[in-house]
Amino acid sequence: MITLPAGTRIWIAAGVTDMRRGFTGLSAQVQMALEQQPLSGHVFCFRGRRGDLIKLLWFDGDGLCLFAKRLERGRFIWPKAESGTVSLTRAQLSMLLEGIDWRRPVRTADSLLAI
């Protein structure tokens, strides 16, 4: 996992993205569709049509980084909206990258107080 500076926002681009896009194409999508600046230091997340590939675009202060992850099984959970953005927390991003449903995380066991 990348270490993000405090104050970094994480944005999901709703809808489907052409995963053939690289730095230039995704930067253009950040500017046009998300109305954000790719060099702002925020993280921008994109998902392809099949849902098993995700790309993250992030400016770390020195240069633009492009991270990609493909799930061998399952799909990344994505908003149903066709356009717009969704903001995530760091914890939600971690769950997203693990293929966990970040929208409704469920505890595996009830918390019991020790007496």
JONOR-V312655 format. One record per backbone hydrogen bond with DSSP energy under -0.5 kcal/mol. NH is the residue of the N-H (numbers start at 0). CO is the residue of the C=O. Records with the same first field share a line. If there is no record, write none. Layout:
NH = CO / CO
//
This chain:
3 = 1
7 = 4
9 = 87
10 = 8 / 42
11 = 85
12 = 44
13 = 11 / 83
14 = 78 / 80
16 = 46
18 = 16
20 = 17
25 = 21
26 = 22
27 = 23
28 = 24
29 = 25
30 = 26
31 = 27
32 = 28
33 = 28
35 = 29
37 = 35
39 = 36
40 = 37
42 = 8
43 = 56
44 = 10
45 = 54
47 = 52
53 = 68
54 = 45
55 = 66
56 = 43
57 = 64
58 = 41
59 = 57 / 62
64 = 57
66 = 55
68 = 53
70 = 51
75 = 50
85 = 11
87 = 9
92 = 88
93 = 89
94 = 90
95 = 91
96 = 92
97 = 93
98 = 95
99 = 94
101 = 99
103 = 100
//
